[in-house]
Amino acid sequence: MLKFKKMTEVEDTNWIGLLNNFQEKLEKAIDALQKRDVENIPGAKEALIQRLNNMKLHFPRNNGDILVKSINDKIQNAFFPNTKSFSEALRKILKSRTHEQDFIINELLNGFVTSKAKAIATGTQGPIIDRIVEAFSKRNDFHIVDHQFYAMFGDPNKPRHYVKKQLEELSNMFGLVSKELIIEKDVRRSEEKVYVFYTFPDEIISILEEKYLIIDEELGYAYVSEEFDRNVFISMFLANLAINRDNIDKIGGTYTINGISAIFALILLLSFMPKLSLDETNPILNDPNFNEKNMSVIPKSWMMKQVLEPLFEPLIKIIAYRIGGGLWLSKIIDSEINKKIHNQIRFLLKDVNKWILGNLCRVEIPIFIEISNIFTEILVGYDEE
């Protein structure tokens, strides 16, 4: 088996070890494929074996150049910009949004972020992000007063200071800021009253004004546009991750690192999957739900636990290392909690794709195509050498 060589004069032993581990798991997946045949499409098994063999052959080159380009250029730039500016990170993430890309964000990230938020606001019923969007949409000043937050997310069985701490965590998670409005003499009690409200930082509001926020300067109102949706908050969550990736407490701890790394490992897996050629008589081609231009059938073998699991686990660590370095990698440990998170994300594979006539089909969204193109271009370059 080929072994990865030094990346630079100063050897990155972590990276080399991760790549060698991935290559070993590729061999394990190939061995499992060769022992079983669960395909119903001619050539599917052979196409998948060829793709995995190509990965095994070419991934050692240039110290994992394919993975580095795929993660740095297509995942990190779009979802975890390398900057310490919250506004710059958010602007880049929002700029990468497309209708198809939003589909993946909704199916993968929304579920994770909602679970994370629900873990904070334990007494909450219903989709938390959707309720925050609705709360902002109902007001004309782009604020949420603290008592609204308490009404939406508070737990009547918990003391107010406990609820307050939960709300601070929730607002930090999405990058919201709290401000105070002091009323010198409250009408009802004739005493000073302090109102706390939550809104977006000023530099973020200036970005949202371009598409998501409508300012009526004459009336002094601020309304959200129809484009203002849950993905704005998910994008803010990602921007917060990007600028605070070296501060585990600010991004939600080990839970966040394991969940996010698993989600983008799944995206890599889907991107490296081969696109099958279907016989013109295949009934899938006549199904109205199948679009040959932007969909492809996933080989059934790809879904085998013996194939998916060996590839998934090392990719989680590779993603963690590329995005968060040794700090993130140190949090991807084989604990029961982490295994549960990884398994939950792996099962999302069926949610981000479509079932058509008993076959799981991948929707060719931009990030899948771009990463696949990197793989193809590098292979062509090697063939020409």
C-alpha positions as CSV (number, residue, x, y, z in Angstrom):
1,M,0.0,0.0,0.0
2,L,1.2,3.5,-0.8
3,K,2.1,5.6,2.1
4,F,1.8,9.4,2.2
5,K,5.0,11.3,2.3
6,K,5.9,14.5,4.1
7,M,3.8,17.6,3.3
8,T,6.5,20.0,4.0
9,E,10.0,20.1,5.5
10,V,8.2,20.1,8.9
11,E,6.2,16.8,8.8
12,D,2.5,17.1,9.7
13,T,2.2,13.7,11.4
14,N,-1.5,14.3,12.1
15,W,-2.4,14.8,8.5
16,I,-0.3,12.0,7.2
17,G,-1.8,9.6,9.8
18,L,-5.4,10.7,8.9
19,L,-4.7,10.1,5.2
20,N,-3.1,6.7,5.7
21,N,-6.1,5.7,7.9
22,F,-8.5,6.8,5.2
23,Q,-6.6,4.8,2.6
24,E,-6.7,1.7,4.8
25,K,-10.5,2.1,5.2
26,L,-10.9,2.5,1.4
27,E,-9.3,-1.0,1.0
28,K,-11.7,-2.3,3.7
29,A,-14.7,-0.9,1.8
30,I,-13.5,-2.3,-1.5
31,D,-13.0,-5.7,0.0
32,A,-16.6,-5.6,1.4
33,L,-17.9,-4.6,-2.0
34,Q,-16.2,-7.5,-3.8
35,K,-17.8,-10.0,-1.5
36,R,-21.4,-9.0,-2.0
37,D,-23.6,-7.9,-4.9
38,V,-26.8,-6.1,-4.0
39,E,-27.1,-4.0,-7.2
40,N,-30.1,-4.0,-9.5
41,I,-28.5,-1.7,-12.1
42,P,-26.0,-3.3,-14.5
43,G,-22.5,-2.0,-14.0
44,A,-23.3,-0.2,-10.7
45,K,-21.1,-2.4,-8.5
46,E,-18.2,-2.2,-11.0
47,A,-18.5,1.6,-11.3
48,L,-18.3,2.0,-7.5
49,I,-15.4,-0.4,-7.2
50,Q,-13.6,1.5,-9.9
51,R,-14.2,4.9,-8.2
52,L,-12.9,3.6,-4.8
53,N,-9.9,2.1,-6.5
54,N,-9.2,5.4,-8.2
55,M,-9.5,7.1,-4.9
56,K,-7.1,4.6,-3.3
57,L,-4.6,5.1,-6.2
58,H,-4.7,8.9,-6.5
59,F,-5.4,10.2,-3.0
60,P,-1.8,9.5,-1.9
61,R,-0.5,11.9,-4.5
62,N,0.7,15.3,-3.3
63,N,-0.3,14.5,0.3
64,G,-4.0,14.3,-0.3
65,D,-4.3,17.2,-2.8
66,I,-7.8,16.1,-3.8
67,L,-9.1,16.3,-0.2
68,V,-7.3,19.5,0.5
69,K,-8.7,21.2,-2.6
70,S,-12.2,19.8,-2.0
71,I,-12.3,20.9,1.7
72,N,-10.5,24.2,1.4
73,D,-11.9,25.5,-1.9
74,K,-15.5,24.2,-1.7
75,I,-16.4,23.6,1.9
76,Q,-14.3,26.0,3.9
77,N,-14.6,29.0,1.6
78,A,-18.4,28.6,1.3
79,F,-19.3,27.6,4.8
80,F,-16.3,28.5,7.1
81,P,-14.5,31.5,5.6
82,N,-11.0,32.0,7.0
83,T,-11.6,35.4,8.7
84,K,-12.0,36.8,12.2
85,S,-14.7,39.3,11.0
86,F,-18.2,38.1,11.7
87,S,-19.7,40.4,9.0
88,E,-17.2,39.3,6.4
89,A,-17.8,35.6,7.2
90,L,-21.6,36.0,7.0
91,R,-21.4,38.0,3.7
92,K,-19.3,35.2,2.1
93,I,-21.7,32.4,3.4
94,L,-24.8,34.3,2.2
95,K,-23.2,34.9,-1.2
96,S,-22.7,31.1,-1.7
97,R,-26.4,30.5,-1.3
98,T,-28.2,28.9,-4.2
99,H,-31.7,27.3,-4.3
100,E,-30.1,23.9,-4.5
101,Q,-27.5,24.6,-1.9
102,D,-30.2,25.8,0.5
103,F,-31.8,22.3,0.1
104,I,-28.7,20.7,1.7
105,I,-28.5,23.4,4.4
106,N,-32.1,22.8,5.3
107,E,-31.9,19.0,5.3
108,L,-28.5,18.7,7.0
109,L,-27.7,21.8,9.0
110,N,-31.2,22.8,10.0
111,G,-31.8,19.5,11.7
112,F,-28.5,19.8,13.6
113,V,-28.9,23.4,14.5
114,T,-32.5,22.9,15.7
115,S,-31.3,19.9,17.9
116,K,-28.6,22.1,19.3
117,A,-30.9,25.0,20.0
118,K,-33.5,22.6,21.5
119,A,-30.9,21.2,23.8
120,I,-30.4,24.8,25.1
121,A,-34.1,25.7,25.3
122,T,-35.3,22.4,26.7
123,G,-38.9,23.4,27.4
124,T,-39.5,24.6,23.8
125,Q,-42.1,23.0,21.5
126,G,-41.8,23.2,17.7
127,P,-39.0,24.3,15.4
128,I,-37.0,26.9,17.2
129,I,-35.4,28.6,14.2
130,D,-38.8,29.0,12.5
131,R,-40.2,30.6,15.7
132,I,-37.4,33.1,15.8
133,V,-37.9,34.0,12.2
134,E,-41.6,34.4,12.9
135,A,-40.9,36.6,15.9
136,F,-38.7,39.0,13.9
137,S,-41.2,39.0,11.0
138,K,-44.1,40.2,13.2
139,R,-42.3,43.3,14.5
140,N,-41.6,46.5,12.6
141,D,-38.4,47.4,14.5
142,F,-36.3,44.2,13.9
143,H,-36.1,43.6,17.6
144,I,-37.3,40.8,20.0
145,V,-38.0,42.0,23.5
146,D,-36.8,39.7,26.3
147,H,-40.3,38.9,27.5
148,Q,-41.0,37.5,23.9
149,F,-38.0,35.3,24.2
150,Y,-39.2,34.1,27.6
151,A,-42.7,33.4,26.2
152,M,-41.2,31.4,23.3
153,F,-38.4,29.6,25.0
154,G,-38.8,29.9,28.7
155,D,-39.6,27.0,31.0
156,P,-42.1,27.8,33.7
157,N,-40.7,25.1,35.9
158,K,-37.2,26.7,35.9
159,P,-36.2,29.9,37.8
160,R,-35.9,33.1,35.7
161,H,-32.1,33.3,36.0
162,Y,-31.8,29.7,34.5
163,V,-34.0,30.8,31.6
164,K,-32.0,33.9,31.2
165,K,-28.8,31.9,30.9
166,Q,-30.4,29.7,28.3
167,L,-31.5,32.7,26.2
168,E,-28.0,34.1,26.3
169,E,-26.7,30.9,25.0
170,L,-29.3,30.8,22.2
171,S,-28.6,34.4,21.2
172,N,-24.8,33.7,21.2
173,M,-25.4,30.7,19.0
174,F,-26.9,32.8,16.3
175,G,-24.7,35.9,16.8
176,L,-27.5,38.1,18.1
177,V,-26.8,41.0,20.5
178,S,-28.7,42.2,23.5
179,K,-29.3,45.9,24.2
180,E,-31.0,47.8,27.0
181,L,-33.7,50.4,26.9
182,I,-34.1,52.3,30.2
183,I,-37.5,53.9,31.0
184,E,-37.0,56.3,33.9
185,K,-40.6,56.1,35.0
186,D,-42.7,53.1,34.2
187,V,-46.4,53.9,33.6
188,R,-47.8,51.1,35.7
189,R,-45.4,51.1,38.6
190,S,-44.0,54.7,38.4
191,E,-40.5,53.3,38.8
192,E,-37.4,52.8,36.5
193,K,-37.8,49.9,34.1
194,V,-35.1,48.3,32.1
195,Y,-36.2,46.5,28.9
196,V,-33.7,44.1,27.2
197,F,-34.2,43.3,23.5
198,Y,-32.3,41.2,21.1
199,T,-31.4,42.1,17.6
200,F,-28.6,41.8,15.0
201,P,-25.2,43.6,15.3
202,D,-25.2,46.9,13.3
203,E,-22.7,45.5,10.8
204,I,-24.9,42.5,10.2
205,I,-28.0,44.7,9.7
206,S,-26.1,46.6,6.9
207,I,-25.6,43.3,5.1
208,L,-29.2,42.1,5.6
209,E,-30.5,45.4,4.2
210,E,-29.2,44.3,0.8
211,K,-31.7,41.5,0.5
212,Y,-33.4,40.4,3.7
213,L,-34.4,43.7,5.4
214,I,-36.6,46.6,4.2
215,I,-36.0,50.0,5.9
216,D,-38.8,52.6,5.8
217,E,-36.9,55.7,6.8
218,E,-40.0,57.9,6.7
219,L,-41.8,55.9,9.3
220,G,-38.7,54.6,11.0
221,Y,-39.8,51.0,10.6
222,A,-37.7,47.9,9.6
223,Y,-39.5,45.0,8.0
224,V,-38.1,41.6,6.9
225,S,-38.4,40.7,3.3
226,E,-39.8,37.4,1.9
227,E,-36.1,36.3,1.5
228,F,-35.6,36.4,5.3
229,D,-35.8,32.7,6.4
230,R,-34.2,30.1,8.6
231,N,-31.1,29.9,6.4
232,V,-30.2,33.4,7.5
233,F,-29.9,32.1,11.1
234,I,-28.1,29.0,10.0
235,S,-25.7,31.1,8.0
236,M,-25.1,33.2,11.1
237,F,-24.5,30.0,13.1
238,L,-21.8,29.0,10.5
239,A,-20.3,32.5,10.6
240,N,-20.0,32.2,14.3
241,L,-18.3,28.8,14.0
242,A,-15.9,30.2,11.4
243,I,-14.6,33.1,13.5
244,N,-14.6,31.2,16.8
245,R,-13.3,27.8,15.6
246,D,-10.4,28.0,18.1
247,N,-12.7,28.7,21.1
248,I,-14.7,25.6,21.8
249,D,-16.9,27.3,24.4
250,K,-18.1,29.9,22.0
251,I,-19.2,27.4,19.4
252,G,-21.1,24.9,21.5
253,G,-18.4,22.5,22.6
254,T,-17.7,18.9,21.5
255,Y,-21.3,18.3,20.4
256,T,-21.0,21.0,17.7
257,I,-17.6,19.9,16.5
258,N,-18.7,16.3,16.1
259,G,-22.0,17.2,14.4
260,I,-20.6,19.7,11.9
261,S,-17.6,17.5,11.0
262,A,-20.0,14.5,10.4
263,I,-22.3,16.6,8.2
264,F,-19.6,17.8,5.9
265,A,-18.0,14.4,5.8
266,L,-21.3,13.2,4.5
267,I,-21.2,15.9,1.8
268,L,-17.8,14.7,0.8
269,L,-19.0,11.1,0.6
270,L,-21.9,12.1,-1.7
271,S,-19.6,14.2,-3.8
272,F,-17.1,11.3,-4.4
273,M,-19.9,8.9,-5.4
274,P,-19.8,7.9,-9.1
275,K,-22.5,9.0,-11.5
276,L,-24.1,5.8,-13.0
277,S,-25.1,5.4,-16.6
278,L,-28.6,4.1,-17.0
279,D,-29.9,1.9,-19.8
280,E,-32.5,3.7,-21.9
281,T,-35.0,1.1,-20.9
282,N,-34.7,1.7,-17.2
283,P,-38.1,2.7,-15.8
284,I,-36.5,5.4,-13.6
285,L,-35.9,7.5,-16.7
286,N,-39.7,7.7,-17.3
287,D,-40.6,8.6,-13.7
288,P,-41.8,12.2,-13.5
289,N,-39.9,12.7,-10.3
290,F,-36.5,11.8,-11.9
291,N,-34.6,14.6,-13.7
292,E,-31.7,13.0,-15.7
293,K,-30.0,16.4,-16.0
294,N,-29.6,17.1,-12.3
295,M,-30.1,13.7,-10.6
296,S,-28.1,10.4,-10.5
297,V,-28.9,7.0,-9.0
298,I,-26.8,6.1,-5.9
299,P,-25.5,2.5,-6.1
300,K,-27.2,0.3,-3.5
301,S,-23.7,-0.9,-2.4
302,W,-22.9,2.7,-1.4
303,M,-25.6,2.3,1.3
304,M,-24.1,-0.9,2.8
305,K,-22.9,-0.4,6.4
306,Q,-19.7,-2.3,5.5
307,V,-18.9,0.3,2.8
308,L,-20.3,3.5,4.2
309,E,-19.1,3.2,7.8
310,P,-15.4,2.6,7.1
311,L,-15.3,5.7,4.8
312,F,-17.4,7.9,7.0
313,E,-15.5,7.7,10.3
314,P,-12.0,8.7,8.9
315,L,-13.6,11.5,6.8
316,I,-15.1,13.0,9.9
317,K,-11.6,13.3,11.4
318,I,-10.2,14.7,8.1
319,I,-12.9,17.4,8.0
320,A,-12.4,18.3,11.7
321,Y,-8.6,18.6,11.1
322,R,-8.9,20.7,8.0
323,I,-11.5,23.1,9.5
324,G,-10.4,23.3,13.2
325,G,-6.9,21.8,13.3
326,G,-5.6,19.7,16.1
327,L,-8.1,21.3,18.6
328,W,-11.1,19.9,16.6
329,L,-9.4,16.6,15.9
330,S,-8.8,16.0,19.6
331,K,-12.6,16.2,20.2
332,I,-13.4,13.4,17.6
333,I,-13.1,10.6,20.1
334,D,-14.8,7.2,20.2
335,S,-17.3,8.0,23.0
336,E,-20.8,6.7,23.0
337,I,-22.2,10.3,22.7
338,N,-20.0,11.0,19.6
339,K,-21.0,7.6,18.0
340,K,-24.6,8.5,18.5
341,I,-24.1,11.9,16.8
342,H,-22.2,10.3,13.9
343,N,-24.9,7.7,13.4
344,Q,-27.7,10.3,13.4
345,I,-25.9,12.3,10.7
346,R,-25.1,9.2,8.7
347,F,-28.8,8.3,8.5
348,L,-29.5,11.8,7.1
349,L,-28.1,10.4,3.8
350,K,-31.6,9.2,3.1
351,D,-33.1,12.6,3.9
352,V,-30.9,14.6,1.5
353,N,-31.6,12.4,-1.4
354,K,-34.8,11.2,-3.1
355,W,-36.4,7.7,-3.3
356,I,-37.5,6.9,-6.9
357,L,-38.8,3.4,-7.7
358,G,-36.9,1.9,-4.9
359,N,-33.6,3.6,-5.8
360,L,-32.0,6.4,-3.8
361,C,-31.1,9.3,-6.1
362,R,-28.7,12.1,-5.5
363,V,-29.7,15.7,-6.5
364,E,-26.7,17.3,-8.2
365,I,-26.4,20.5,-6.2
366,P,-23.4,22.8,-6.9
367,I,-21.2,21.6,-4.0
368,F,-21.5,18.0,-5.1
369,I,-20.7,18.9,-8.7
370,E,-17.7,21.2,-7.8
371,I,-16.0,18.7,-5.6
372,S,-16.6,15.9,-8.1
373,N,-15.1,18.1,-10.8
374,I,-12.0,18.6,-8.6
375,F,-11.6,14.9,-8.4
376,T,-12.0,14.5,-12.2
377,E,-9.7,17.3,-13.1
378,I,-6.9,16.0,-10.8
379,L,-7.3,12.5,-12.2
380,V,-7.0,13.9,-15.8
381,G,-3.9,15.8,-14.8
382,Y,-2.3,12.7,-13.4
383,D,-3.2,10.7,-16.5
384,E,-1.5,13.3,-18.6
385,E,1.7,13.2,-16.6
